[in-house]
Amino acid sequence: MDLKIIGAGLGRTGTMSLKLALEQLGFGPCYHMAEVFMHPEFARLWVDVAEGHPDWETIFKDYASTVDYPGCAYWRELAERYPQARVLLSIRDADQWFESTQATIFSPQSVERMGSSPMRPFIEKTVWKSFGDRIHDRDAMVAAFNRHNAEVKNTISKDRLLVYEVKDGWEPLCKFLGVPAPATAFPRVNSREEMAAMVAAHSTGDPGAPLDFAKLQETLKARLRGPAGS
């Protein structure tokens, strides 16, 4: 199937909640970083993308939408490849975003464990590539975050783009997609506290050791099966 929704927002902008929301609205399955952790064989396909040999048909053959990494790192290429897809830019306060990354996906603990795992080439080429060696530098990271968002806004036509904060709930999202808003509450998952606890709980015990992916996969599967609920 062709992608209908391209999520251009960086990780830690409510993307897990957005994944579940899009799936609830009928735009699923939705590709998210969790898919790569649950299916490590996907990582090689993204390394190929980074090396200039994308196979978008294989990557997204079972998906109607994508949010979060790694797709958000290639929003420009995806917008060109799928010209009928709408683009969804999830945002939040830049300083809050930075603080969230430092407590979760870019915490020293997470960076060290990912760096010593078999997923390192994938992470380096799709997630860390935008930030270089300044991943803990607030000013550099905030500038990169703002630059990314500005590039999306300046590139994608206004009739194709929604700039969106998950705190705004169903109304702007459903209006943009032309679907009725559900009667259920908007999904709220993967908070900073939840994510930090998950990373800590699924280590192998040695602070420098890679994540225990088997345990992490089980947690992700349980979370994604749970009530539609960042």
C-alpha positions as CSV (number, residue, x, y, z in Angstrom):
1,M,0.0,0.0,0.0
2,D,1.1,3.6,-0.5
3,L,1.7,5.8,2.5
4,K,-1.1,8.2,3.3
5,I,0.5,10.0,6.2
6,I,4.1,11.1,6.5
7,G,5.1,12.1,10.0
8,A,7.9,14.7,9.8
9,G,8.1,15.4,13.6
10,L,11.2,14.3,15.4
11,G,11.1,11.7,18.1
12,R,9.8,12.8,21.6
13,T,7.1,15.0,20.1
14,G,4.2,12.7,21.1
15,T,4.9,10.2,18.3
16,M,3.9,7.0,20.0
17,S,0.5,8.6,21.0
18,L,0.2,9.8,17.4
19,K,0.9,6.3,16.0
20,L,-1.9,4.9,18.1
21,A,-4.2,7.7,17.2
22,L,-3.6,7.3,13.5
23,E,-4.2,3.6,13.7
24,Q,-7.5,4.2,15.6
25,L,-8.6,6.6,12.8
26,G,-7.9,4.0,10.2
27,F,-4.5,5.1,8.9
28,G,-2.7,2.0,10.1
29,P,-0.6,0.1,10.5
30,C,1.7,3.1,11.4
31,Y,5.5,2.7,11.1
32,H,7.4,3.9,14.2
33,M,10.8,3.2,15.7
34,A,9.1,0.5,17.8
35,E,8.7,-1.4,14.5
36,V,12.5,-1.6,14.1
37,F,13.0,-2.8,17.7
38,M,10.4,-5.5,17.3
39,H,11.8,-6.5,13.8
40,P,15.5,-5.9,13.9
41,E,15.8,-7.2,10.3
42,F,14.2,-3.9,9.3
43,A,17.4,-2.1,10.4
44,R,19.4,-3.2,7.3
45,L,16.8,-1.6,5.0
46,W,17.3,1.7,6.7
47,V,21.1,1.5,6.5
48,D,20.5,1.0,2.8
49,V,18.4,4.2,2.7
50,A,21.2,6.1,4.4
51,E,23.7,4.8,1.9
52,G,21.5,6.0,-1.0
53,H,19.7,2.8,-1.9
54,P,16.2,3.1,-0.5
55,D,13.6,0.4,-1.1
56,W,10.6,2.3,0.1
57,E,8.2,-0.3,-1.4
58,T,9.7,-3.0,0.8
59,I,9.9,-0.9,3.9
60,F,6.4,0.4,3.8
61,K,4.6,-2.3,2.0
62,D,2.4,-3.1,5.0
63,Y,2.0,0.4,6.3
64,A,-0.4,3.3,5.7
65,S,1.5,5.9,7.7
66,T,4.7,6.6,9.4
67,V,5.8,8.8,12.4
68,D,8.9,9.1,14.6
69,Y,12.3,7.8,13.6
70,P,13.5,6.6,11.2
71,G,10.9,7.9,8.8
72,C,11.1,11.5,10.1
73,A,14.7,11.7,9.2
74,Y,13.7,11.2,5.5
75,W,10.6,13.3,5.4
76,R,11.7,15.1,2.3
77,E,12.4,12.0,0.3
78,L,9.1,10.4,1.4
79,A,7.1,13.5,0.5
80,E,8.6,13.3,-3.0
81,R,8.1,9.6,-3.3
82,Y,4.5,9.7,-2.1
83,P,3.1,13.0,-3.5
84,Q,-0.5,12.2,-2.5
85,A,0.4,11.7,1.2
86,R,-0.3,14.3,3.7
87,V,2.5,15.5,6.0
88,L,2.1,15.7,9.7
89,L,4.6,17.8,11.7
90,S,4.3,17.0,15.4
91,I,6.0,19.7,17.5
92,R,6.4,20.8,21.1
93,D,8.3,23.5,23.0
94,A,11.9,23.2,21.9
95,D,13.4,23.3,25.4
96,Q,11.0,20.7,26.7
97,W,11.8,18.5,23.7
98,F,15.5,18.8,24.5
99,E,15.0,17.9,28.2
100,S,12.8,14.9,27.2
101,T,15.5,13.6,24.8
102,Q,18.1,13.8,27.5
103,A,16.0,11.8,29.9
104,T,15.1,9.1,27.3
105,I,16.4,8.4,23.8
106,F,19.5,10.6,24.1
107,S,20.3,10.0,27.7
108,P,24.0,9.1,28.3
109,Q,22.8,5.6,29.4
110,S,20.7,5.1,26.2
111,V,23.5,6.4,23.9
112,E,26.1,4.1,25.5
113,R,23.9,1.0,25.3
114,M,22.8,1.7,21.7
115,G,26.4,2.4,20.8
116,S,27.5,-1.1,22.0
117,S,24.5,-2.9,20.4
118,P,24.2,-4.5,16.9
119,M,21.8,-1.6,16.1
120,R,24.5,1.0,16.2
121,P,24.9,1.4,12.4
122,F,21.2,1.9,12.0
123,I,21.0,4.4,14.9
124,E,24.0,6.3,13.8
125,K,22.8,6.7,10.2
126,T,19.1,7.5,10.9
127,V,18.8,9.1,14.4
128,W,22.1,10.5,15.4
129,K,23.1,11.8,11.9
130,S,21.2,15.1,12.3
131,F,23.0,16.0,15.5
132,G,26.6,14.9,15.1
133,D,28.6,14.9,18.3
134,R,26.5,17.7,20.0
135,I,23.7,15.4,21.1
136,H,24.0,16.8,24.7
137,D,24.5,20.4,23.8
138,R,21.2,22.3,24.5
139,D,21.8,25.2,22.2
140,A,22.9,23.0,19.3
141,M,20.0,20.6,19.8
142,V,17.4,23.3,20.1
143,A,18.7,25.0,17.0
144,A,18.6,21.7,15.1
145,F,15.1,21.0,16.3
146,N,13.9,24.5,15.2
147,R,15.7,24.3,11.9
148,H,14.2,20.9,11.1
149,N,10.7,22.2,11.8
150,A,11.3,25.4,9.8
151,E,12.5,23.3,6.8
152,V,9.4,21.2,6.8
153,K,7.1,24.3,7.1
154,N,9.0,26.0,4.3
155,T,9.0,23.0,2.0
156,I,5.6,21.4,2.2
157,S,2.6,23.3,0.8
158,K,0.2,24.5,3.5
159,D,-2.7,22.5,2.0
160,R,-0.7,19.3,2.5
161,L,0.7,20.1,6.0
162,L,-0.6,20.0,9.5
163,V,1.6,21.4,12.3
164,Y,0.3,19.7,15.3
165,E,0.8,19.3,19.1
166,V,-0.6,16.1,20.6
167,K,-1.9,18.1,23.5
168,D,-4.5,19.5,21.1
169,G,-6.2,16.1,20.8
170,W,-8.5,14.8,18.2
171,E,-10.1,17.9,16.7
172,P,-7.3,19.4,14.5
173,L,-6.0,16.0,13.5
174,C,-9.4,14.7,12.5
175,K,-10.3,17.9,10.6
176,F,-7.0,17.7,8.7
177,L,-7.6,14.0,7.8
178,G,-11.3,14.5,7.0
179,V,-12.5,11.9,9.5
180,P,-14.9,12.1,12.5
181,A,-13.4,12.4,15.9
182,P,-13.7,9.3,18.1
183,A,-15.7,9.5,21.3
184,T,-12.8,7.9,23.2
185,A,-10.0,9.9,24.8
186,F,-7.0,10.7,22.7
187,P,-4.1,8.3,23.4
188,R,-1.5,9.4,25.9
189,V,1.4,7.0,26.2
190,N,5.2,6.9,26.4
191,S,5.7,9.9,28.7
192,R,9.2,10.9,29.6
193,E,8.9,9.0,32.9
194,E,7.5,5.9,31.2
195,M,10.2,5.9,28.5
196,A,13.1,6.4,31.0
197,A,11.7,3.6,33.2
198,M,11.4,1.3,30.2
199,V,15.0,1.9,29.1
200,A,16.3,1.3,32.7
201,A,14.2,-1.8,33.1
202,H,15.4,-3.5,29.9
203,S,19.1,-3.2,30.3
204,T,21.2,-6.3,30.9
205,G,22.4,-5.0,34.2
206,D,25.8,-3.7,33.2
207,P,25.5,0.1,32.6
208,G,27.7,-0.2,29.5
209,A,26.0,-3.2,28.1
210,P,23.5,-3.0,25.2
211,L,19.8,-3.1,25.8
212,D,18.1,-6.5,26.2
213,F,16.1,-6.4,23.0
214,A,14.1,-9.5,23.8
215,K,12.7,-7.9,27.0
216,L,12.3,-4.6,25.2
217,Q,10.3,-6.2,22.4
218,E,7.9,-7.8,24.9
219,T,7.3,-4.5,26.6
220,L,6.6,-2.7,23.3
221,K,4.2,-5.4,22.2
222,A,2.3,-5.2,25.4
223,R,2.2,-1.4,25.2
224,L,1.0,-1.4,21.6
225,R,-1.7,-3.9,22.4
226,G,-2.9,-1.8,25.2
227,P,-5.6,0.9,25.2
228,A,-5.1,3.4,22.4
229,G,-3.3,5.9,24.1
230,S,3.9,10.1,23.3
